[in-house]
């Protein structure tokens, strides 16, 4: 009985701690949402208010009028979707090759791939990438915003580690039944890896959605700018005078990623659990 009571107390304590930590992590988002509905005088009121007296949706209307968020949201969605798709395709294929095939230079090539994980790509590769993109005539186009990010050493490494946890006997049995390597990959390996692919998709989408430096460099016209640049334009335009409008623009940029997370939350959690169990 005492042991059962101790377990219950331990469970309750851990749950309370998790709730507190979650609230601390979510506090900036909660404050941003609250401020986005506040009037200017409420934002700077003292003592500070956590809950707006009224839902001042004018902040969202003004943010949409000051910056073309509709176009920028569309641009970011297109860019994030195709970057995510490209990374998943190249990552799963490369991971499968490194996990299942033996070829000359395999260890060396995988070692070089692993080393690139430690390179800060967006800072080290900006100038060479820009020169290449400029020579191709891709500046201010979706090609420049998508193609450089469609391959990822991180995805290849993660997929390779995941594929290595799947029993080799499964592939041998498939080949005995007449399946080719690609048939095994598409019909057996990919369905078994849906949780991992779903988790990778979410991470890649959020990464692509939050790109700022590269789109800032290669986009010259407002019609090609992304939502993160739109938020910065809103901050520069409003300065520190109207944080309600600035927070409204920030929430507009944040909502799509939150919706996607909640849509595939179960798949993402499964990917974390499976990767944790399998090492």
Secondary structure per residue as TSV (DSSP state, phi and psi in degrees):
chain	resnum	aa	ss	phi	psi
A	1	X	-	360.0	-44.4
A	2	X	H	-62.7	-40.0
A	3	X	H	-63.6	-41.3
A	4	X	H	-63.5	-40.9
A	5	X	H	-63.9	-41.2
A	6	X	H	-63.2	-39.5
A	7	X	H	-64.6	-41.7
A	8	X	H	-63.8	-44.3
A	9	X	H	-63.2	-40.2
A	10	X	H	-64.1	-41.3
A	11	X	H	-64.1	-46.5
A	12	X	H	-63.0	-42.8
A	13	X	H	-61.7	-45.6
A	14	X	H	-64.2	-38.8
A	15	X	H	-65.5	-42.3
A	16	X	H	-62.9	-42.4
A	17	X	H	-63.1	-41.7
A	18	X	H	-63.3	-39.7
A	19	X	H	-64.0	-43.6
A	20	X	H	-63.4	-44.8
A	21	X	H	-63.6	-41.0
A	22	X	H	-61.7	-41.8
A	23	X	H	-65.1	-38.7
A	24	X	H	-64.0	-43.7
A	25	X	H	-65.8	-39.9
A	26	X	H	-82.8	-10.6
A	27	X	H	-54.5	-46.4
A	28	X	H	-59.2	-38.7
A	29	X	H	-67.8	-42.4
A	30	X	H	-61.9	-43.1
A	31	X	H	-65.0	-39.6
A	32	X	H	-62.9	-43.4
A	33	X	H	-63.1	-43.5
A	34	X	H	-63.1	-46.9
A	35	X	H	-65.3	-29.2
A	36	X	H	-67.6	-17.0
A	37	X	T	-106.4	7.7
A	38	X	S	-94.1	149.8
A	39	X	-	-74.9	156.2
A	40	X	H	-53.3	-39.4
A	41	X	H	-69.3	-26.9
A	42	X	H	-75.7	-34.0
A	43	X	H	-61.2	-40.1
A	44	X	T	-101.3	14.3
A	45	X	-	-72.2	154.6
A	46	X	S	-132.7	128.8
A	47	X	S	-67.5	152.8
A	48	X	-	-60.3	146.1
A	49	X	-	-101.2	136.8
A	50	X	S	-94.4	-25.2
A	51	X	S	-120.7	126.2
A	52	X	-	-67.0	146.1
A	53	X	S	-68.7	-34.3
A	54	X	S	-139.2	158.9
A	55	X	-	-83.4	97.2
A	56	X	-	-86.7	80.4
A	57	X	T	-70.8	-6.0
A	58	X	H	-59.6	-28.2
A	59	X	H	-59.8	-43.1
A	60	X	H	-69.3	-40.0
A	61	X	H	-62.6	-44.2
A	62	X	H	-66.6	-40.0
A	63	X	H	-61.7	-42.3
A	64	X	H	-67.4	-28.6
A	65	X	H	-78.6	-35.8
A	66	X	H	-75.0	-35.3
A	67	X	S	-130.0	140.7
A	68	X	-	-79.0	72.8
A	69	X	H	-66.8	-29.4
A	70	X	H	-60.1	-48.4
A	71	X	H	-66.5	-40.9
A	72	X	H	-68.7	-36.6
A	73	X	H	-64.7	-39.9
A	74	X	H	-63.5	-45.2
A	75	X	H	-59.8	-48.1
A	76	X	H	-63.5	-37.3
A	77	X	H	-65.2	-45.7
A	78	X	H	-61.2	-47.8
A	79	X	H	-63.6	-49.2
A	80	X	H	-63.7	-39.0
A	81	X	H	-63.3	-49.9
A	82	X	H	-74.4	-31.2
A	83	X	H	-65.4	-44.9
A	84	X	H	-61.5	-46.0
A	85	X	H	-60.7	-45.6
A	86	X	H	-63.0	-42.9
A	87	X	H	-66.0	-37.6
A	88	X	H	-68.6	-41.2
A	89	X	H	-65.4	-51.8
A	90	X	H	-68.0	-36.7
A	91	X	H	-67.6	-44.1
A	92	X	H	-68.8	-40.5
A	93	X	H	-65.8	-44.6
A	94	X	H	-66.2	-42.0
A	95	X	H	-61.7	-39.5
A	96	X	H	-65.7	-40.9
A	97	X	H	-63.3	-45.5
A	98	X	H	-71.8	-26.4
A	99	X	H	-85.5	-32.9
A	100	X	H	-115.2	-20.7
A	101	X	-	-108.8	147.8
A	102	X	-	-109.6	122.6
A	103	X	-	-146.2	160.4
A	104	X	T	-64.1	130.7
A	105	X	T	81.6	14.1
A	106	X	H	-61.0	-48.2
A	107	X	H	-66.3	-39.3
A	108	X	H	-67.4	-45.5
A	109	X	H	-65.1	-37.8
A	110	X	H	-68.9	-36.1
A	111	X	H	-62.8	-43.6
A	112	X	H	-64.2	-39.2
A	113	X	H	-61.9	-42.4
A	114	X	H	-64.7	-38.0
A	115	X	H	-61.9	-36.0
A	116	X	G	-65.0	-16.0
A	117	X	G	-63.9	-23.1
A	118	X	G	-94.5	1.6
A	119	X	S	-90.0	127.1
A	120	X	-	-75.1	86.4
A	121	X	H	-55.8	-43.1
A	122	X	H	-68.6	-17.7
A	123	X	H	-103.0	-43.2
A	124	X	H	-72.0	-38.9
A	125	X	S	-97.5	3.4
A	126	X	H	-61.1	-51.6
A	127	X	H	-64.8	-50.9
A	128	X	H	-58.5	-41.7
A	129	X	H	-63.7	-42.0
A	130	X	H	-63.9	-40.4
A	131	X	H	-64.5	-41.5
A	132	X	H	-64.0	-47.1
A	133	X	H	-61.3	-40.6
A	134	X	H	-64.6	-42.2
A	135	X	H	-65.1	-31.1
A	136	X	H	-79.5	-10.1
A	137	X	T	74.9	28.9
A	138	X	-	-96.9	-2.6
A	139	X	T	-58.3	135.2
A	140	X	T	68.9	32.1
A	141	X	S	-132.9	165.3
A	142	X	H	-66.5	-27.6
A	143	X	H	-57.3	-44.8
A	144	X	H	-67.0	-31.1
A	145	X	H	-83.2	-20.4
A	146	X	H	-108.7	-53.2
A	147	X	G	-54.9	-44.6
A	148	X	G	-62.7	-14.3
A	149	X	G	-114.3	10.1
A	150	X	S	-82.8	-2.5
A	151	X	-	-126.4	142.4
A	152	X	-	-145.3	125.9
A	153	X	H	-66.1	-32.2
A	154	X	H	-61.6	-47.2
A	155	X	H	-64.5	-42.1
A	156	X	H	-62.0	-41.7
A	157	X	H	-65.9	-47.0
A	158	X	H	-63.4	-42.8
A	159	X	H	-67.7	-38.0
A	160	X	H	-62.3	-44.2
A	161	X	H	-63.5	-38.7
A	162	X	H	-69.0	-44.7
A	163	X	H	-63.4	-29.3
A	164	X	T	-71.1	-16.7
A	165	X	T	-83.3	-13.6
A	166	X	S	-83.0	128.1
A	167	X	-	-53.9	133.8
A	168	X	H	-63.7	-28.0
A	169	X	H	-61.2	-27.1
A	170	X	H	-65.9	-41.8
A	171	X	H	-68.4	-40.4
A	172	X	H	-61.9	-41.3
A	173	X	H	-65.5	-39.2
A	174	X	H	-64.8	-40.2
A	175	X	H	-71.2	-32.5
A	176	X	H	-63.4	-34.7
A	177	X	T	-79.2	2.1
A	178	X	T	99.7	5.4
A	179	X	-	-77.1	139.5
A	180	X	-	-80.9	173.1
A	181	X	H	-60.5	-42.0
A	182	X	H	-72.8	-32.9
A	183	X	H	-66.0	-41.6
A	184	X	H	-61.3	-41.1
A	185	X	I	-62.4	-51.2
A	186	X	I	-76.6	-38.5
A	187	X	I	-93.1	-20.9
A	188	X	I	-121.0	-53.2
A	189	X	I	-67.4	-46.4
A	190	X	H	-63.8	-47.7
A	191	X	H	-58.6	-36.1
A	192	X	H	-70.6	-19.0
A	193	X	T	-105.4	14.5
A	194	X	H	-56.2	-44.0
A	195	X	H	-60.3	-43.9
A	196	X	H	-64.7	-42.4
A	197	X	H	-66.0	-38.9
A	198	X	H	-63.1	-43.0
A	199	X	H	-63.5	-43.0
A	200	X	H	-64.7	-37.3
A	201	X	H	-61.9	-43.8
A	202	X	H	-63.6	-46.5
A	203	X	H	-62.9	-43.3
A	204	X	H	-66.7	-38.8
A	205	X	H	-64.8	-45.3
A	206	X	H	-63.4	-41.4
A	207	X	H	-60.0	-47.8
A	208	X	H	-67.2	-37.7
A	209	X	H	-63.3	-36.0
A	210	X	T	-89.9	4.3
A	211	X	-	-58.5	133.5
A	212	X	-	-129.5	-52.3
A	213	X	H	-62.4	-50.1
A	214	X	H	-64.8	-47.8
A	215	X	H	-60.0	-33.3
A	216	X	H	-64.0	-33.6
A	217	X	H	-79.6	-41.1
A	218	X	H	-97.8	-2.3
A	219	X	-	-110.1	125.2
A	220	X	-	-105.9	-26.3
A	221	X	S	-104.3	147.3
A	222	X	G	-61.6	-29.6
A	223	X	G	-68.4	-15.1
A	224	X	G	-106.2	-2.0
A	225	X	-	-75.4	155.3
A	226	X	-	-98.6	172.0
A	227	X	H	-66.4	-31.0
A	228	X	H	-67.1	-37.9
A	229	X	H	-66.9	-35.0
A	230	X	H	-60.8	-41.1
A	231	X	H	-62.8	-42.5
A	232	X	H	-64.8	-38.7
A	233	X	H	-62.5	-37.7
A	234	X	H	-66.8	-41.8
A	235	X	H	-63.7	-44.9
A	236	X	H	-64.2	-35.8
A	237	X	H	-74.2	-36.3
A	238	X	H	-93.1	-18.3
A	239	X	T	61.1	-133.8
A	240	X	T	-111.1	20.4
A	241	X	S	-85.9	-32.9
A	242	X	-	-137.4	81.0
A	243	X	H	-71.9	-18.6
A	244	X	H	-63.3	-44.4
A	245	X	H	-67.7	-41.3
A	246	X	H	-62.7	-44.3
A	247	X	H	-66.3	-33.9
A	248	X	H	-62.3	-44.5
A	249	X	H	-63.3	-37.6
A	250	X	H	-64.4	-41.9
A	251	X	H	-66.5	-38.2
A	252	X	H	-58.6	-39.9
A	253	X	H	-73.9	-25.9
A	254	X	H	-85.8	-33.5
A	255	X	H	-55.0	-46.7
A	256	X	H	-57.0	-41.4
A	257	X	H	-68.3	-35.7
A	258	X	H	-65.5	-41.6
A	259	X	H	-62.4	-42.3
A	260	X	H	-66.4	-39.8
A	261	X	H	-61.5	-47.5
A	262	X	H	-66.2	-30.1
A	263	X	H	-68.7	-37.5
A	264	X	T	-117.8	27.9
A	265	X	H	-58.5	-44.1
A	266	X	H	-61.9	-41.8
A	267	X	H	-64.8	-40.7
A	268	X	H	-64.0	-44.0
A	269	X	H	-63.9	-41.3
A	270	X	H	-60.2	-38.3
A	271	X	H	-65.6	-38.6
A	272	X	H	-67.2	-42.7
A	273	X	H	-65.3	-45.5
A	274	X	H	-66.9	-38.9
A	275	X	H	-69.5	-32.9
A	276	X	H	-70.6	-38.7
A	277	X	H	-71.8	-35.5
A	278	X	H	-91.9	-9.0
A	279	X	-	74.8	360.0
